[in-house]
Structure formats: structure tokens, C-alpha cells
């Protein structure tokens, strides 16, 4: 598994309550000037990230895209379908 050693950046809080991120950090995160960032307060500290490009949704709102109309599939049915697909791909040299 690939793990990257976290880098440490020190920021200074200005009298106006502003911080400036180092350009190298902004480039690495692909943050642009004027971009909105989300700061979440967690027990371990702060989490800073870009907002999700998708609006919040519920399962009921998106379940309609699962257009399967039929009897429920069993776990065995799903495992068999996966095995069949893997065998077909192996024949084609894909896996």
C-alpha cells in the first residue's frame, strides 16, 4: 500500500483573522485564488477541503436511477455474475 508522509505547513493568523496558504500547497491541492474551502472542526483538529461538486442528496432522491425491475438477487446470484464476468474478461485478456 502506498502511504505518503504528511507535510507540515505553518500558517500565521493575521490581525484580520486571515491566513495565507503557501503557493506549493495550493498547487498540490489544485486550489485557485478565490476558491471556497470547507473547514470542519473535528476532535483531532481541523479538516480543510474543497467542497463537494455535488449537492447533498438522500437515497430516496437517487434510488430512481437503479431501474432494475424484478425479483431481488441473492448474494450467490451476484457472486456468480461476478465470476462469469471475470472469466469472460480473462478469455479476452483483460484480466
C-alpha positions in Angstrom: 0.0 0.0 0.0 1.3 3.5 -0.9 1.4 5.9 2.0 2.8 9.4 1.8 4.5 11.1 4.7 2.4 14.1 5.5 4.0 17.5 5.0 3.7 20.1 7.7 2.9 23.8 6.9 2.9 26.6 9.4 0.4 29.4 8.8 0.1 32.7 10.6 -3.2 34.1 11.6 -3.3 37.9 10.8 -4.9 40.5 12.9 -7.9 40.4 10.5 -8.3 36.6 11.1 -6.9 35.6 7.7 -4.3 33.0 6.8 -2.3 32.6 3.6 -1.6 29.2 2.3 1.9 28.6 0.7 1.7 28.5 -3.1 3.2 25.0 -3.2 0.3 23.7 -1.1 -2.3 25.5 -3.2 -0.8 24.0 -6.4 -0.6 20.5 -4.9 -4.3 20.7 -3.9 -5.3 22.5 -7.1 -6.8 25.4 -5.2 -7.3 28.6 -7.1 -7.5 32.2 -5.8 -11.0 33.0 -4.7 -12.0 29.3 -4.3 -14.3 28.3 -1.5 -12.8 25.9 1.0 -14.7 23.9 3.7 -13.3 23.8 7.2 -14.6 21.1 9.5 -13.9 21.1 13.2 -13.0 17.6 14.4 -11.8 16.2 17.7 -8.3 15.8 16.2 -8.1 19.3 14.7 -9.3 21.0 11.6 -10.1 19.3 8.2 -9.7 21.7 5.2 -11.0 20.5 1.8 -12.7 21.6 -1.3 -16.5 21.4 -1.2 -18.2 18.6 -3.0 -19.2 19.4 -6.6 -22.5 17.6 -5.9 -25.4 18.8 -3.8 -26.3 16.7 -0.8 -28.8 14.0 -1.7 -30.7 11.3 0.1 -31.1 7.6 -1.0 -34.7 8.3 -1.9 -33.6 11.0 -4.4 -31.1 8.9 -6.2 -32.6 5.4 -6.0 -34.7 6.0 -9.1 -31.6 5.6 -11.2 -31.5 2.0 -10.2 -34.0 0.9 -12.8 -34.0 -2.8 -12.0 -37.5 -4.2 -12.1 -37.5 -7.8 -11.0 -37.1 -10.2 -8.1 -34.2 -9.4 -5.6 -30.9 -11.0 -6.4 -29.3 -13.2 -3.8 -25.7 -12.9 -2.8 -25.0 -16.2 -4.6 -26.5 -14.7 -7.8 -24.3 -11.7 -7.5 -21.1 -13.7 -6.9 -21.9 -16.0 -9.9 -22.4 -12.9 -12.1 -19.0 -11.5 -11.0 -17.3 -14.9 -11.6 -18.9 -15.1 -15.0 -17.8 -11.6 -16.0 -14.2 -12.2 -14.7 -14.0 -15.5 -16.8 -15.2 -13.6 -19.9 -12.7 -10.9 -19.4 -9.9 -13.4 -18.8 -10.7 -15.0 -22.2 -10.3 -11.6 -23.8 -7.0 -11.0 -22.0 -8.4 -8.1 -19.9 -7.6 -9.7 -16.5 
